Amino acid sequence: AIQYLLLEAAAQAHSGPAMFQKAGEFPAPESVDLPLSDQARQYYKTGPPFLQRHLPFWLAILLQQLMVLLIPLLGLLYPLLKFAPAGFSWAMRSRMLRLYGELKVLDDALTHGSRANAGDLAARLERLEERVNDVWLPVSFRPLLYQLKTHVALVRERHAAILAAESRGRP
């Protein structure tokens, strides 16, 4: 950036005609003791960079530096944004599946467990139902929530039927 700025200043100060030179002879990419840098060669070919031609120097340099940072960042963000919907869907489904896992444990305890802890099972089922009612899901995932609520109600009815059958004396 400083090389471009110095070349621009030299062109403004020395490009006019003088006693020992014609107009436009200096600065020029002529052979000297030191080789030309890539930036100087580019300046003599095309002039200053696009941003420096159209914006103030400080803003052009700031934008060039930001582009150096943003291009790799966008290269990383694009795949992440591409897979974000799948990750979000997985997160929502896993929330529901954890609750289904707890329901399965309660259902198994109800089916195969001892009848002595029926009150404990009813309390655990009540807590699970409260947690299910407190779950927030986006609209597109609400059918999963309503299915889970239906299944909790089925387990509750089954539990009540088993308790009613036991109170009548049938196993």
C-alpha positions, -999 to 999 in steps of 0.1 A, spaced: 0 0 0 28 24 8 46 15 -24 15 25 -44 12 57 -24 48 66 -30 46 58 -67 14 79 -69 32 109 -52 62 105 -75 40 104 -106 22 136 -95 54 154 -86 76 144 -114 55 134 -144 54 168 -159 81 182 -183 113 194 -167 147 207 -179 162 172 -183 130 151 -191 100 151 -213 65 148 -199 57 113 -187 93 100 -187 96 99 -150 87 78 -130 92 49 -154 100 12 -150 135 15 -163 164 -7 -152 181 6 -122 205 -10 -96 175 -25 -77 149 -48 -94 113 -35 -95 90 -49 -69 58 -67 -80 37 -38 -68 57 -12 -88 55 -34 -119 17 -37 -114 15 1 -109 33 8 -142 11 -17 -160 -24 -7 -148 -20 22 -125 -32 22 -88 -55 -6 -77 -93 -3 -83 -101 6 -47 -74 32 -45 -86 49 -77 -121 53 -64 -118 56 -26 -97 76 -2 -64 58 6 -72 49 42 -106 34 32 -91 15 3 -65 -1 25 -90 -9 52 -113 -26 26 -83 -46 12 -73 -58 46 -109 -68 54 -112 -87 22 -81 -107 31 -99 -117 63 -134 -121 49 -126 -143 20 -113 -172 41 -140 -166 67 -167 -168 40 -150 -200 28 -155 -215 62 -190 -201 68 -205 -214 36 -202 -251 45 -214 -243 80 -244 -224 68 -251 -252 43 -253 -278 70 -270 -255 97 -306 -266 88 -296 -303 91 -279 -296 124 -309 -277 137 -332 -305 127 -310 -330 144 -310 -309 176 -348 -307 177 -353 -344 170 -327 -353 196 -346 -333 222 -377 -352 214 -359 -386 213 -345 -380 248 -380 -375 261 -392 -406 242 -363 -425 259 -376 -415 293 -411 -425 283 -399 -459 272 -381 -464 306 -414 -455 324 -434 -478 301 -410 -507 307 -411 -501 345 -449 -500 343 -451 -532 323 -424 -553 339 -419 -536 373 -434 -543 406 -467 -528 415 -454 -515 448 -439 -484 432 -470 -475 412 -472 -441 430 -436 -434 421 -442 -443 385 -473 -420 384 -452 -391 398 -424 -397 373 -450 -398 345 -465 -365 358 -431 -348 358 -424 -361 323 -457 -348 311 -449 -313 326 -416 -313 308 -432 -323 276 -457 -294 280 -429 -270 286 -409 -279 255 -408 -253 228 -403 -264 192 -406 -245 160 -439 -249 141 -423 -274 116 -415 -298 145 -447 -295 165 -462 -327 150 -434 -346 169 -444 -328 201 -481 -337 197 -472 -373 189 -452 -374 221 -480 -359 241 -503 -385 227 -479 -413 236 -476 -399 272 -514 -400 274 -514 -436 261 -489 -446 288 -509 -428 314 -541 -446 304 -524 -479 303 -510 -472 338 -545 -463 350 -559 -495 334 -533 -516 351 -540 -500 385 -577 -504 380 -573 -541 371 -551 -547 402 -576 -530 425 -603 -553 412 -581 -582 419 -570 -591 384 -533 -592 375 
